[in-house]
Amino acid sequence: MKAAVLRGPETIKTEIVDDPVVPDDGIVIRVKACGICGSDLHVYKAGEDVGTIFGHEFSGDVAEVGKNVSGIEVGERVTAVGFRPCGKCFWCLRGKFHRCSNMELTGYQLPGAMAEYVSIPTAIPGRTVFTLPDTMTYEDGATVEPLSVSLFSIRRAPIKETDTVAVLGLGVIGLNAILVLKSMGVSRILTSGRRPPRLEAAETCGADLVVDAAKEDGLAAIMEATGGLGVDCVVECAGSPDTFDQAVEMVKGGGSVLLVGVFEKPLTWDPQKVLAKNISLIGCLGGNFPGAIKLISSGQANTRPFVTHRFSLDEAAEAFRVQHKDLSAIKVMIIP
């Protein structure tokens, strides 16, 4: 089969690789759509894990079903999350395989969905494999994973409808965060980001304030908009030292900062303000696939406008270049 393979820093090549063999406890999916994630770009830029086949935001048709799998049929339209626990660590020995300390993930340690087929090692309906409603397209299905991350993250904080919430960073996770907050009825959503298409998308999503961080100070603008009081919760989706510092500054005493963005380097920061303001710093790593599917299928979250570019597998190198460097790109989709 064809697959997009990492061959060095910012180097993707479309190659012929072996078809996946269906695991006894898993399935093989024929990929119909796969998105490029910001976390993919971190590895892509470094180029250290040569041989990686990216792709964890995807959907497709079930092509093969392992002999130990029940409740999943060939031909079903699905999205999925793929992982393989080690079976030996503290968590695995206690049956909490989803917390495995040495977990292998599809799209990183395991071959991902930027290929014609992808293997899901453990297939459990409703837990690792999720059926797509007829109203959802394959591209909709490939946007479930990033929306699920935003949904999971925001539910980590005690956010109320009457709260004012700031979203820093307007990549797909930040834009999805706005959709989730709107679905919850949050009264005021203030945002800060860069790139005109993403700023426009934030307005379309319903943000009450959209600050162009390339032209003005996001912290100053949000503090001014709140009369100097700050916000009840900050959803930090940029993963930069500057936005982390801004988040700590702009959140009210007793408020929460959700750390959602991927930081490429360790932070150097002063914990004194966190202590003095009794701020809760909440790490967010997880997803809620059923909830995300419900939001999309019900019309509460429209992720379609985020897909700005589409490429074939043969064009995977260009797809990554566009996602990385083209200022007009929000979400680039590969269609095998």
Secondary structure, DSSP 8 states (H G I E B T S, - for coil): -EEEEEEETTEEEEEE-------TT-EEEEEEEEE--HHHHHHHHH--STT-----EEEEEEEEE-TT--S--TT-EEEE--EE--S-STTGGGT-GGG-TT-EEBTTTB--SSBSEEEESS--BTTTEEE--TTS-HHHHHTHHHHHHHHHHHTTS---TT-EEEEE--SHHHHHHHHHHHHTT-SEEEEEE-SHHHHHHHHHHT-SEEEETTTS-HHHHHHHHTTT--EEEEEE-S--HHHHHHHHHHEEEEEEEEE-S--SS-----THHHHHTT-EEEE-----HHHHHHHHHTTS---GGGEEEEE-GGGHHHHHHHHHH-TT-SEEEE--
